[in-house]
Amino acid sequence: MGGGLVGSLLALYLARHGHAVELFERRPDIRGAGPIEGRSINLALSDRGWRALEGVGIAEAVREVAIPMHGRIMHDTQGGLTFQPYGQAGQSIYSVSRAGLNRRMLDLVEREPAIRLYFNQQCRRVDVKRQELELLDTATQQSRVVSYQHLFGVDGAFSAVRSALQRTDRFNYSQEFLDYGYKELTIEAAPDGQWPIEKNALHIWPRGQYMMIALPNLDGSFNCTLFFPYEGPDSFATLQTPEQVLAFFQRVFPDAVPLMPNLQTEFFENPTSSLVTIRCFPWAVHDQVLLLGDAAHAIVPFYGQGMNAGFEDCTILNELLHRHGPNWAEVFREFEAQRKPNTDAMANLAVYNFQEMRDRVADPRFLLQKKIESKLSAQYPDKWLPLYSQVTFSSLPYAEAWANGQAQESIMQRLMPHIQSEEDYQRPEVQQLVAAEMARRPTGPR
Ligand SMILES: Cc1cc2nc3c(=O)[nH]c(=O)nc-3n(C[C@H](O)[C@H](O)[C@H](O)COP(=O)(O)OP(=O)(O)OC[C@H]3O[C@@H](n4cnc5c(N)ncnc54)[C@H](O)[C@@H]3O)c2cc1C
Protein backbone atom coordinates (compact mmCIF):
# COMPACT_ATOMS: atom_id res chain seq x y z
CA MET A 1 0.00 0.00 0.00
CA GLY A 2 1.58 3.28 -1.17
CA GLY A 3 3.42 3.95 -4.42
CA GLY A 4 5.76 6.61 -3.03
CA LEU A 5 9.54 6.34 -2.97
CA VAL A 6 9.85 3.35 -0.66
CA GLY A 7 6.73 1.55 -1.97
CA SER A 8 7.97 1.61 -5.58
CA LEU A 9 11.42 0.34 -4.60
CA LEU A 10 9.95 -2.37 -2.39
CA ALA A 11 7.68 -3.56 -5.21
CA LEU A 12 10.73 -3.91 -7.46
CA TYR A 13 12.60 -5.94 -4.85
CA LEU A 14 9.61 -8.25 -4.21
CA ALA A 15 9.15 -8.80 -7.93
CA ARG A 16 12.86 -9.70 -8.28
CA HIS A 17 12.23 -12.39 -5.66
CA GLY A 18 9.60 -13.86 -7.95
CA HIS A 19 6.51 -12.56 -6.13
CA ALA A 20 3.41 -11.20 -7.81
CA VAL A 21 2.82 -7.67 -6.46
CA GLU A 22 -0.18 -5.37 -6.56
CA LEU A 23 0.81 -1.78 -5.77
CA PHE A 24 -1.97 0.61 -4.71
CA GLU A 25 -1.42 4.38 -4.65
CA ARG A 26 -3.88 7.00 -3.42
CA ARG A 27 -2.80 9.79 -5.76
CA PRO A 28 -3.36 9.96 -9.50
CA ASP A 29 -0.39 9.01 -11.65
CA ILE A 30 2.15 11.79 -11.01
CA ARG A 31 3.69 11.12 -14.39
CA GLY A 32 0.75 12.96 -15.97
CA ALA A 33 0.45 16.68 -15.30
CA GLY A 34 2.47 18.14 -12.46
CA PRO A 35 5.55 20.12 -11.66
CA ILE A 36 8.27 20.08 -14.28
CA GLU A 37 10.99 17.62 -13.38
CA GLY A 38 13.84 19.35 -11.61
CA ARG A 39 11.73 22.16 -10.16
CA SER A 40 9.89 20.28 -7.50
CA ILE A 41 10.90 19.65 -3.90
CA ASN A 42 14.23 17.90 -3.70
CA LEU A 43 15.87 15.45 -1.35
CA ALA A 44 19.44 14.55 -0.43
CA LEU A 45 20.29 11.03 -1.51
CA SER A 46 23.32 9.40 0.10
CA ASP A 47 25.15 6.06 0.29
CA ARG A 48 22.43 3.96 1.93
CA GLY A 49 19.95 5.12 -0.69
CA TRP A 50 22.36 4.49 -3.56
CA ARG A 51 23.08 1.00 -2.28
CA ALA A 52 19.37 0.15 -2.29
CA LEU A 53 18.91 1.58 -5.79
CA GLU A 54 21.93 -0.39 -7.01
CA GLY A 55 20.34 -3.57 -5.63
CA VAL A 56 17.66 -3.39 -8.34
CA GLY A 57 19.95 -1.88 -10.96
CA ILE A 58 18.43 1.61 -11.12
CA ALA A 59 21.20 3.72 -9.58
CA GLU A 60 22.68 4.77 -12.92
CA ALA A 61 19.33 6.04 -14.21
CA VAL A 62 18.94 8.14 -11.05
CA ARG A 63 22.54 9.41 -11.15
CA GLU A 64 21.81 11.10 -14.47
CA VAL A 65 19.38 13.49 -12.77
CA ALA A 66 21.24 13.89 -9.46
CA ILE A 67 23.43 16.88 -8.57
CA PRO A 68 26.42 16.14 -6.31
CA MET A 69 26.78 18.39 -3.26
CA HIS A 70 30.33 18.18 -1.92
CA GLY A 71 29.74 20.13 1.30
CA ARG A 72 27.78 22.76 3.16
CA ILE A 73 28.13 26.46 2.41
CA MET A 74 27.10 28.60 5.35
CA HIS A 75 25.84 32.14 4.65
CA ASP A 76 26.25 34.68 7.48
CA THR A 77 24.12 37.81 7.91
CA GLN A 78 26.73 39.91 6.05
CA GLY A 79 26.67 37.54 3.04
CA GLY A 80 30.02 35.99 4.08
CA LEU A 81 30.46 32.32 3.11
CA THR A 82 32.12 29.39 4.87
CA PHE A 83 32.57 25.99 3.23
CA GLN A 84 32.62 22.72 5.14
CA PRO A 85 33.20 19.52 3.13
CA TYR A 86 30.84 16.63 3.91
CA GLY A 87 33.43 13.90 3.76
CA GLN A 88 36.71 13.09 2.12
CA ALA A 89 37.57 14.15 -1.43
CA GLY A 90 35.17 12.48 -3.85
CA GLN A 91 32.41 11.97 -1.25
CA SER A 92 29.16 13.82 -1.86
CA ILE A 93 25.49 13.71 -1.14
CA TYR A 94 23.16 14.21 -4.11
CA SER A 95 20.23 16.52 -4.71
CA VAL A 96 17.39 14.72 -6.49
CA SER A 97 13.90 15.85 -7.32
CA ARG A 98 11.34 13.95 -5.26
CA ALA A 99 8.81 13.90 -8.09
CA GLY A 100 11.46 13.12 -10.71
CA LEU A 101 12.76 10.18 -8.67
CA ASN A 102 9.25 8.88 -7.97
CA ARG A 103 8.35 9.12 -11.68
CA ARG A 104 11.46 7.25 -12.75
CA MET A 105 10.75 4.51 -10.24
CA LEU A 106 7.11 4.21 -11.33
CA ASP A 107 8.32 3.80 -14.93
CA LEU A 108 10.49 0.90 -13.81
CA VAL A 109 7.68 -0.58 -11.73
CA GLU A 110 5.35 -0.45 -14.72
CA ARG A 111 7.86 -2.30 -16.90
CA GLU A 112 8.05 -5.19 -14.42
CA PRO A 113 5.59 -7.90 -15.55
CA ALA A 114 5.13 -9.22 -11.98
CA ILE A 115 3.80 -5.87 -10.68
CA ARG A 116 0.33 -4.44 -11.25
CA LEU A 117 0.11 -0.76 -10.46
CA TYR A 118 -3.16 0.98 -9.52
CA PHE A 119 -3.64 4.74 -9.00
CA ASN A 120 -6.46 6.66 -7.27
CA GLN A 121 -6.75 3.82 -4.77
CA GLN A 122 -7.11 5.03 -1.23
CA CYS A 123 -6.85 2.52 1.58
CA ARG A 124 -9.76 3.26 3.91
CA ARG A 125 -9.71 0.33 6.27
CA VAL A 126 -7.72 -2.80 6.98
CA ASP A 127 -9.27 -5.82 8.68
CA VAL A 128 -6.22 -7.54 10.08
CA LYS A 129 -8.16 -10.61 11.30
CA ARG A 130 -9.85 -11.29 7.95
CA GLN A 131 -6.83 -10.19 5.89
CA GLU A 132 -8.98 -7.79 3.90
CA LEU A 133 -8.77 -4.14 3.08
CA GLU A 134 -11.15 -1.57 1.68
CA LEU A 135 -10.06 0.59 -1.24
CA LEU A 136 -11.83 3.72 -2.39
CA ASP A 137 -11.34 4.60 -6.04
CA THR A 138 -11.01 8.37 -5.72
CA ALA A 139 -11.81 8.89 -9.40
CA THR A 140 -15.13 7.01 -9.37
CA GLN A 141 -15.88 7.13 -5.60
CA GLN A 142 -16.51 3.36 -5.74
CA SER A 143 -15.28 1.21 -2.86
CA ARG A 144 -14.24 -2.40 -3.02
CA VAL A 145 -12.86 -4.97 -0.63
CA VAL A 146 -9.64 -6.78 -1.52
CA SER A 147 -8.09 -9.69 0.34
CA TYR A 148 -4.36 -9.98 0.81
CA GLN A 149 -1.79 -12.63 1.57
CA HIS A 150 1.01 -10.28 2.67
CA LEU A 151 0.33 -6.58 3.08
CA PHE A 152 3.22 -4.08 3.08
CA GLY A 153 2.28 -0.71 4.58
CA VAL A 154 4.49 1.83 2.79
CA ASP A 155 1.87 4.56 2.86
CA GLY A 156 3.92 7.22 4.59
CA ALA A 157 3.94 9.07 7.91
CA PHE A 158 0.13 9.11 8.22
CA SER A 159 -0.25 5.49 7.16
CA ALA A 160 -3.72 3.93 6.94
CA VAL A 161 -2.23 0.46 7.39
CA ARG A 162 -0.55 1.56 10.63
CA SER A 163 -3.87 3.03 11.82
CA ALA A 164 -5.34 -0.46 11.64
CA LEU A 165 -2.43 -1.88 13.66
CA GLN A 166 -2.94 0.88 16.24
CA ARG A 167 -6.25 -0.72 17.10
CA THR A 168 -4.64 -4.09 17.84
CA ASP A 169 -3.54 -5.20 21.29
CA ARG A 170 -0.20 -3.98 22.72
CA PHE A 171 0.66 -1.79 19.76
CA ASN A 172 2.90 1.08 20.89
CA TYR A 173 2.69 4.38 19.14
CA SER A 174 4.01 7.89 19.67
CA GLN A 175 4.12 11.03 17.57
CA GLU A 176 6.12 14.06 18.56
CA PHE A 177 5.86 17.35 16.72
CA LEU A 178 8.59 19.99 16.80
CA ASP A 179 7.61 23.58 17.66
CA TYR A 180 8.94 24.35 14.19
CA GLY A 181 7.27 24.21 10.81
CA TYR A 182 8.75 24.49 7.34
CA LYS A 183 7.97 26.35 4.16
CA GLU A 184 9.29 25.72 0.66
CA LEU A 185 10.59 28.77 -1.23
CA THR A 186 12.60 29.27 -4.43
CA ILE A 187 15.88 30.84 -5.46
CA GLU A 188 15.44 31.44 -9.18
CA ALA A 189 17.97 30.52 -11.88
CA ALA A 190 20.10 33.36 -13.24
CA PRO A 191 18.83 34.88 -16.54
CA ASP A 192 21.31 32.69 -18.47
CA GLY A 193 19.83 29.57 -16.84
CA GLN A 194 22.86 29.09 -14.61
CA TRP A 195 22.95 28.56 -10.84
CA PRO A 196 23.18 31.98 -9.10
CA ILE A 197 25.03 30.50 -6.09
CA GLU A 198 27.44 27.55 -5.96
CA LYS A 199 25.71 24.62 -7.63
CA ASN A 200 27.54 21.69 -5.98
CA ALA A 201 26.74 22.45 -2.36
CA LEU A 202 23.95 22.45 0.16
CA HIS A 203 23.50 26.06 1.28
CA ILE A 204 22.62 26.90 4.87
CA TRP A 205 21.67 30.21 6.46
CA PRO A 206 22.03 29.23 10.16
CA ARG A 207 20.43 31.74 12.49
CA GLY A 208 20.40 30.15 15.94
CA GLN A 209 16.72 29.44 16.55
CA TYR A 210 15.91 28.87 12.88
CA MET A 211 17.52 28.38 9.47
CA MET A 212 16.99 28.28 5.75
CA ILE A 213 18.59 25.70 3.46
CA ALA A 214 18.80 25.45 -0.34
CA LEU A 215 19.39 22.44 -2.61
CA PRO A 216 20.18 22.78 -6.33
CA ASN A 217 17.76 21.84 -9.11
CA LEU A 218 18.72 20.80 -12.63
CA ASP A 219 17.25 23.96 -14.17
CA GLY A 220 19.54 26.41 -12.32
CA SER A 221 17.09 27.18 -9.52
CA PHE A 222 17.32 26.12 -5.87
CA ASN A 223 14.63 24.70 -3.71
CA CYS A 224 14.81 26.48 -0.33
CA THR A 225 13.27 25.36 2.92
CA LEU A 226 12.75 27.74 5.81
CA PHE A 227 12.64 25.88 9.15
CA PHE A 228 11.03 28.35 11.48
CA PRO A 229 9.25 28.44 14.88
CA TYR A 230 5.45 28.53 14.84
CA GLU A 231 5.40 31.04 17.74
CA GLY A 232 7.75 33.61 19.25
CA PRO A 233 9.40 36.90 18.27
CA ASP A 234 10.71 35.64 14.88
CA SER A 235 8.10 33.09 13.85
CA PHE A 236 5.35 32.22 11.40
CA ALA A 237 2.96 33.91 13.84
CA THR A 238 4.72 37.28 13.52
CA LEU A 239 5.11 37.29 9.72
CA GLN A 240 1.60 38.17 8.67
CA THR A 241 2.02 40.63 5.79
CA PRO A 242 4.20 40.73 2.63
CA GLU A 243 5.98 43.80 4.06
CA GLN A 244 6.84 41.95 7.27
CA VAL A 245 8.17 38.98 5.28
CA LEU A 246 10.38 41.17 3.10
CA ALA A 247 11.70 43.20 6.05
CA PHE A 248 12.49 40.01 7.96
CA PHE A 249 14.30 38.34 5.04
CA GLN A 250 16.26 41.54 4.32
CA ARG A 251 17.35 41.60 7.94
CA VAL A 252 18.36 37.95 8.35
CA PHE A 253 18.94 36.50 4.85
CA PRO A 254 20.03 39.65 2.95
CA ASP A 255 22.13 37.88 0.28
CA ALA A 256 19.24 35.54 -0.61
CA VAL A 257 16.55 38.21 -1.08
CA PRO A 258 17.65 39.48 -4.53
CA LEU A 259 17.60 35.86 -5.73
CA MET A 260 14.03 35.25 -4.53
CA PRO A 261 11.82 37.51 -6.70
CA ASN A 262 8.66 35.59 -5.74
CA LEU A 263 9.42 35.46 -2.04
CA GLN A 264 6.33 37.27 -0.75
CA THR A 265 3.91 35.43 -3.05
CA GLU A 266 5.43 32.04 -2.28
CA PHE A 267 5.51 32.73 1.43
CA PHE A 268 1.75 33.15 1.55
CA GLU A 269 0.79 30.66 -1.18
CA ASN A 270 2.94 27.74 -0.07
CA PRO A 271 1.72 25.78 2.94
CA THR A 272 3.40 25.80 6.33
CA SER A 273 4.00 22.13 7.14
CA SER A 274 4.75 20.49 10.45
CA LEU A 275 7.68 18.27 11.46
CA VAL A 276 7.02 15.02 13.25
CA THR A 277 8.85 11.99 14.62
CA ILE A 278 6.71 8.86 14.66
CA ARG A 279 7.71 5.75 16.55
CA CYS A 280 5.69 2.57 16.74
CA PHE A 281 6.07 -1.13 17.41
CA PRO A 282 5.53 -3.92 16.44
CA TRP A 283 5.80 -3.35 12.69
CA ALA A 284 4.64 -6.85 11.79
CA VAL A 285 1.52 -8.96 12.27
CA HIS A 286 2.52 -12.63 11.96
CA ASP A 287 3.53 -13.26 8.35
CA GLN A 288 0.70 -11.03 7.10
CA VAL A 289 1.44 -7.33 7.55
CA LEU A 290 4.68 -5.34 7.64
CA LEU A 291 5.25 -1.58 7.94
CA LEU A 292 8.27 0.00 6.22
CA GLY A 293 9.53 3.49 5.40
CA ASP A 294 7.84 6.50 6.99
CA ALA A 295 4.84 4.37 7.95
CA ALA A 296 7.11 2.59 10.44
CA HIS A 297 9.55 5.38 11.35
CA ALA A 298 8.93 8.96 10.22
CA ILE A 299 11.76 11.28 11.28
CA VAL A 300 12.47 15.00 11.03
CA PRO A 301 14.45 15.84 7.88
CA PHE A 302 17.64 17.36 9.32
CA TYR A 303 20.03 14.53 8.52
CA GLY A 304 18.55 13.97 5.07
CA GLN A 305 18.00 10.34 5.99
CA GLY A 306 14.22 9.63 5.92
CA MET A 307 14.12 8.32 2.36
CA ASN A 308 17.60 6.81 2.69
CA ALA A 309 16.47 4.90 5.79
CA GLY A 310 13.33 3.73 3.97
CA PHE A 311 15.45 2.58 1.03
CA GLU A 312 17.77 0.78 3.45
CA ASP A 313 14.69 -1.02 4.81
CA CYS A 314 14.39 -2.53 1.31
CA THR A 315 18.08 -3.58 1.31
CA ILE A 316 17.64 -5.34 4.66
CA LEU A 317 14.37 -6.99 3.65
CA ASN A 318 16.04 -8.20 0.47
CA GLU A 319 18.87 -9.78 2.50
CA LEU A 320 16.38 -11.48 4.80
CA LEU A 321 14.36 -12.81 1.87
CA HIS A 322 17.54 -14.34 0.50
CA ARG A 323 18.33 -15.84 3.91
CA HIS A 324 14.90 -17.12 4.97
CA GLY A 325 13.27 -17.69 1.59
CA PRO A 326 9.53 -18.17 1.86
CA ASN A 327 9.46 -18.16 5.67
CA TRP A 328 7.73 -14.77 5.84
CA ALA A 329 7.10 -14.91 9.58
CA GLU A 330 10.85 -15.21 10.19
CA VAL A 331 11.63 -12.50 7.64
CA PHE A 332 9.18 -10.06 9.25
CA ARG A 333 10.28 -10.91 12.80
CA GLU A 334 13.96 -10.44 12.05
CA PHE A 335 13.32 -7.31 10.01
CA GLU A 336 11.60 -5.48 12.84
CA ALA A 337 14.09 -6.73 15.44
CA GLN A 338 17.02 -5.51 13.32
CA ARG A 339 15.59 -2.23 12.07
CA LYS A 340 13.74 -0.84 15.07
CA PRO A 341 16.82 0.06 17.22
CA ASN A 342 18.47 1.54 14.15
CA THR A 343 15.60 3.72 13.05
CA ASP A 344 15.09 4.87 16.66
CA ALA A 345 18.74 5.93 16.70
CA MET A 346 18.28 7.68 13.36
CA ALA A 347 15.32 9.60 14.81
CA ASN A 348 17.61 10.84 17.63
CA LEU A 349 20.36 11.74 15.17
CA ALA A 350 17.91 13.76 13.07
CA VAL A 351 16.79 15.93 15.99
CA TYR A 352 20.41 16.35 17.11
CA ASN A 353 21.43 17.52 13.63
CA PHE A 354 18.80 20.25 13.70
CA GLN A 355 20.63 21.91 16.58
CA GLU A 356 23.90 21.51 14.72
CA MET A 357 22.61 22.97 11.45
CA ARG A 358 20.59 25.87 12.73
CA ASP A 359 22.97 26.95 15.46
CA ARG A 360 26.31 25.24 15.91
CA VAL A 361 27.57 25.57 12.30
CA ALA A 362 27.64 29.35 12.83
CA ASP A 363 29.92 29.00 15.87
CA PRO A 364 33.69 29.33 15.10
CA ARG A 365 34.53 26.95 17.98
CA PHE A 366 32.29 24.30 16.47
CA LEU A 367 33.86 24.75 13.02
CA LEU A 368 37.30 24.45 14.63
CA GLN A 369 36.15 21.25 16.37
CA LYS A 370 35.05 19.84 12.99
CA LYS A 371 38.47 20.65 11.50
CA ILE A 372 40.22 18.95 14.43
CA GLU A 373 37.95 15.93 13.98
CA SER A 374 39.00 15.61 10.34
CA LYS A 375 42.66 15.80 11.39
CA LEU A 376 42.00 13.07 13.95
CA SER A 377 40.28 11.00 11.31
CA ALA A 378 43.21 11.45 8.88
CA GLN A 379 45.73 10.51 11.58
CA TYR A 380 43.74 7.55 12.96
CA PRO A 381 41.59 6.39 10.01
CA ASP A 382 40.88 3.00 11.58
CA LYS A 383 39.75 4.54 14.88
CA TRP A 384 37.85 7.66 13.93
CA LEU A 385 35.24 8.15 11.24
CA PRO A 386 33.32 11.42 11.69
CA LEU A 387 29.71 10.88 12.76
CA TYR A 388 28.34 12.53 9.63
CA SER A 389 30.34 10.09 7.50
CA GLN A 390 29.15 7.11 9.55
CA VAL A 391 25.55 8.10 8.87
CA THR A 392 25.91 9.37 5.33
CA PHE A 393 28.83 7.57 3.70
CA SER A 394 28.65 4.13 5.31
CA SER A 395 26.14 1.40 5.97
CA LEU A 396 27.11 1.03 9.62
CA PRO A 397 23.90 0.39 11.59
CA TYR A 398 22.47 3.75 12.72
CA ALA A 399 22.44 2.62 16.37
CA GLU A 400 26.21 2.04 16.24
CA ALA A 401 26.74 5.41 14.58
CA TRP A 402 24.68 7.12 17.29
CA ALA A 403 26.66 5.40 20.10
CA ASN A 404 29.99 6.15 18.39
CA GLY A 405 28.96 9.76 17.87
CA GLN A 406 28.24 10.21 21.56
CA ALA A 407 31.59 8.65 22.52
CA GLN A 408 33.39 10.91 20.02
CA GLU A 409 31.64 13.99 21.39
CA SER A 410 32.87 13.25 24.92
CA ILE A 411 36.44 12.87 23.60
CA MET A 412 36.15 16.23 21.83
CA GLN A 413 34.82 17.82 25.03
CA ARG A 414 38.04 16.69 26.74
CA LEU A 415 40.37 17.76 23.91
CA MET A 416 38.93 21.09 22.80
CA PRO A 417 39.81 23.09 25.96
CA HIS A 418 43.48 22.49 24.96
CA ILE A 419 42.98 23.65 21.38
CA GLN A 420 42.53 27.27 20.27
CA SER A 421 43.58 27.00 16.63
CA GLU A 422 44.11 24.34 13.96
CA GLU A 423 47.90 24.56 14.53
CA ASP A 424 47.47 23.61 18.21
CA TYR A 425 46.58 20.10 17.09
CA GLN A 426 50.27 19.43 16.36
CA ARG A 427 51.49 20.65 19.76
CA PRO A 428 53.21 17.76 21.61
CA GLU A 429 50.95 18.02 24.68
CA VAL A 430 47.83 17.88 22.50
CA GLN A 431 49.25 14.97 20.49
CA GLN A 432 49.92 13.18 23.78
CA LEU A 433 46.30 13.63 24.88
CA VAL A 434 45.07 12.48 21.47
CA ALA A 435 47.29 9.38 21.58
CA ALA A 436 46.00 8.51 25.05
CA GLU A 437 42.38 8.88 23.91
CA MET A 438 42.98 6.81 20.79
CA ALA A 439 44.75 4.06 22.72
CA ARG A 440 41.50 3.53 24.64
CA ARG A 441 39.40 3.28 21.47
CA PRO A 442 38.73 -0.02 19.74
CA THR A 443 39.68 -0.33 16.09
CA GLY A 444 36.85 -0.39 13.58
CA PRO A 445 34.74 1.89 11.39
CA ARG A 446 34.39 4.55 14.03
C1 LIG B 1 10.85 18.80 4.25
C2 LIG B 1 11.36 17.40 4.09
C3 LIG B 1 12.63 17.19 3.59
C4 LIG B 1 13.12 15.91 3.48
N1 LIG B 1 14.39 15.73 3.00
C5 LIG B 1 14.90 14.48 2.91
C6 LIG B 1 16.22 14.29 2.38
O1 LIG B 1 16.92 15.24 2.04
N2 LIG B 1 16.70 13.02 2.31
C7 LIG B 1 15.97 11.94 2.73
O2 LIG B 1 16.47 10.81 2.66
N3 LIG B 1 14.70 12.10 3.20
C8 LIG B 1 14.16 13.34 3.29
N4 LIG B 1 12.89 13.51 3.75
C9 LIG B 1 12.11 12.32 4.19
C10 LIG B 1 11.45 11.63 2.99
O3 LIG B 1 10.63 12.53 2.31
C11 LIG B 1 10.63 10.47 3.50
O4 LIG B 1 11.34 9.71 4.44
C12 LIG B 1 10.23 9.56 2.33
O5 LIG B 1 9.43 10.27 1.43
C13 LIG B 1 9.48 8.35 2.86
O6 LIG B 1 9.05 7.57 1.79
P1 LIG B 1 7.77 6.64 1.93
O7 LIG B 1 7.61 6.01 0.59
O8 LIG B 1 7.91 5.80 3.13
O9 LIG B 1 6.57 7.64 2.21
P2 LIG B 1 5.96 8.72 1.23
O10 LIG B 1 7.00 9.34 0.39
O11 LIG B 1 5.15 9.63 2.09
O12 LIG B 1 5.01 7.88 0.29
C14 LIG B 1 3.82 7.30 0.77
C15 LIG B 1 2.90 7.04 -0.41
O13 LIG B 1 1.72 6.41 0.06
C16 LIG B 1 0.58 7.05 -0.49
N5 LIG B 1 -0.51 6.92 0.48
C17 LIG B 1 -0.66 7.58 1.66
N6 LIG B 1 -1.80 7.20 2.28
C18 LIG B 1 -2.38 6.29 1.46
C19 LIG B 1 -3.60 5.55 1.55
N7 LIG B 1 -4.43 5.68 2.58
N8 LIG B 1 -3.89 4.70 0.55
C20 LIG B 1 -3.06 4.55 -0.52
N9 LIG B 1 -1.89 5.24 -0.66
C21 LIG B 1 -1.58 6.09 0.32
C22 LIG B 1 1.02 8.50 -0.67
O14 LIG B 1 0.24 9.14 -1.65
C23 LIG B 1 2.47 8.32 -1.10
O15 LIG B 1 2.62 8.18 -2.48
C24 LIG B 1 12.34 14.80 3.87
C25 LIG B 1 11.07 15.00 4.38
C26 LIG B 1 10.57 16.29 4.50
C27 LIG B 1 9.20 16.49 5.07
The ligand as a MOL file (V3000), in Angstrom:
LIG
                    3D

  0  0  0     0  0            999 V3000
M  V30 BEGIN CTAB
M  V30 COUNTS 53 58 0 0 0
M  V30 BEGIN ATOM
M  V30 1 C 10.8520 18.8010 4.2470 0
M  V30 2 C 11.3570 17.4040 4.0900 0
M  V30 3 C 12.6300 17.1930 3.5890 0
M  V30 4 C 13.1250 15.9080 3.4780 0
M  V30 5 N 14.3890 15.7340 2.9970 0
M  V30 6 C 14.9050 14.4850 2.9100 0
M  V30 7 C 16.2180 14.2900 2.3840 0
M  V30 8 O 16.9190 15.2410 2.0380 0
M  V30 9 N 16.7020 13.0180 2.3140 0
M  V30 10 C 15.9650 11.9390 2.7260 0
M  V30 11 O 16.4660 10.8090 2.6590 0
M  V30 12 N 14.7020 12.0980 3.2020 0
M  V30 13 C 14.1620 13.3360 3.2920 0
M  V30 14 N 12.8860 13.5090 3.7530 0
M  V30 15 C 12.1140 12.3210 4.1860 0
M  V30 16 C 11.4480 11.6300 2.9940 0
M  V30 17 O 10.6280 12.5310 2.3130 0
M  V30 18 C 10.6260 10.4650 3.5010 0
M  V30 19 O 11.3420 9.7140 4.4380 0
M  V30 20 C 10.2270 9.5620 2.3340 0
M  V30 21 O 9.4280 10.2740 1.4320 0
M  V30 22 C 9.4770 8.3460 2.8600 0
M  V30 23 O 9.0510 7.5710 1.7860 0
M  V30 24 P 7.7680 6.6360 1.9270 0
M  V30 25 O 7.6110 6.0100 0.5880 0
M  V30 26 O 7.9070 5.7990 3.1330 0
M  V30 27 O 6.5740 7.6400 2.2100 0
M  V30 28 P 5.9630 8.7250 1.2280 0
M  V30 29 O 7.0050 9.3360 0.3890 0
M  V30 30 O 5.1520 9.6300 2.0920 0
M  V30 31 O 5.0140 7.8770 0.2880 0
M  V30 32 C 3.8230 7.3010 0.7660 0
M  V30 33 C 2.8980 7.0420 -0.4140 0
M  V30 34 O 1.7240 6.4140 0.0640 0
M  V30 35 C 0.5840 7.0540 -0.4850 0
M  V30 36 N -0.5070 6.9230 0.4820 0
M  V30 37 C -0.6620 7.5810 1.6650 0
M  V30 38 N -1.8000 7.1990 2.2780 0
M  V30 39 C -2.3810 6.2930 1.4640 0
M  V30 40 C -3.5970 5.5520 1.5500 0
M  V30 41 N -4.4290 5.6810 2.5830 0
M  V30 42 N -3.8910 4.6990 0.5500 0
M  V30 43 C -3.0550 4.5500 -0.5220 0
M  V30 44 N -1.8880 5.2390 -0.6560 0
M  V30 45 C -1.5760 6.0910 0.3230 0
M  V30 46 C 1.0220 8.4950 -0.6730 0
M  V30 47 O 0.2410 9.1400 -1.6460 0
M  V30 48 C 2.4740 8.3220 -1.1030 0
M  V30 49 O 2.6230 8.1800 -2.4810 0
M  V30 50 C 12.3370 14.7960 3.8690 0
M  V30 51 C 11.0650 14.9980 4.3830 0
M  V30 52 C 10.5710 16.2880 4.5010 0
M  V30 53 C 9.2030 16.4860 5.0660 0
M  V30 END ATOM
M  V30 BEGIN BOND
M  V30 1 1 1 2
M  V30 2 1 2 3
M  V30 3 2 2 52
M  V30 4 2 3 4
M  V30 5 1 4 5
M  V30 6 1 4 50
M  V30 7 2 5 6
M  V30 8 1 6 7
M  V30 9 1 6 13
M  V30 10 2 7 8
M  V30 11 1 7 9
M  V30 12 1 9 10
M  V30 13 2 10 11
M  V30 14 1 10 12
M  V30 15 2 12 13
M  V30 16 1 13 14
M  V30 17 1 14 15
M  V30 18 1 14 50
M  V30 19 1 15 16
M  V30 20 1 16 17
M  V30 21 1 16 18
M  V30 22 1 18 19
M  V30 23 1 18 20
M  V30 24 1 20 21
M  V30 25 1 20 22
M  V30 26 1 22 23
M  V30 27 1 23 24
M  V30 28 2 24 25
M  V30 29 1 24 26
M  V30 30 1 24 27
M  V30 31 1 27 28
M  V30 32 2 28 29
M  V30 33 1 28 30
M  V30 34 1 28 31
M  V30 35 1 31 32
M  V30 36 1 32 33
M  V30 37 1 33 34
M  V30 38 1 33 48
M  V30 39 1 34 35
M  V30 40 1 35 36
M  V30 41 1 35 46
M  V30 42 1 36 37
M  V30 43 1 36 45
M  V30 44 2 37 38
M  V30 45 1 38 39
M  V30 46 1 39 40
M  V30 47 2 39 45
M  V30 48 1 40 41
M  V30 49 2 40 42
M  V30 50 1 42 43
M  V30 51 2 43 44
M  V30 52 1 44 45
M  V30 53 1 46 47
M  V30 54 1 46 48
M  V30 55 1 48 49
M  V30 56 2 50 51
M  V30 57 1 51 52
M  V30 58 1 52 53
M  V30 END BOND
M  V30 END CTAB
M  END
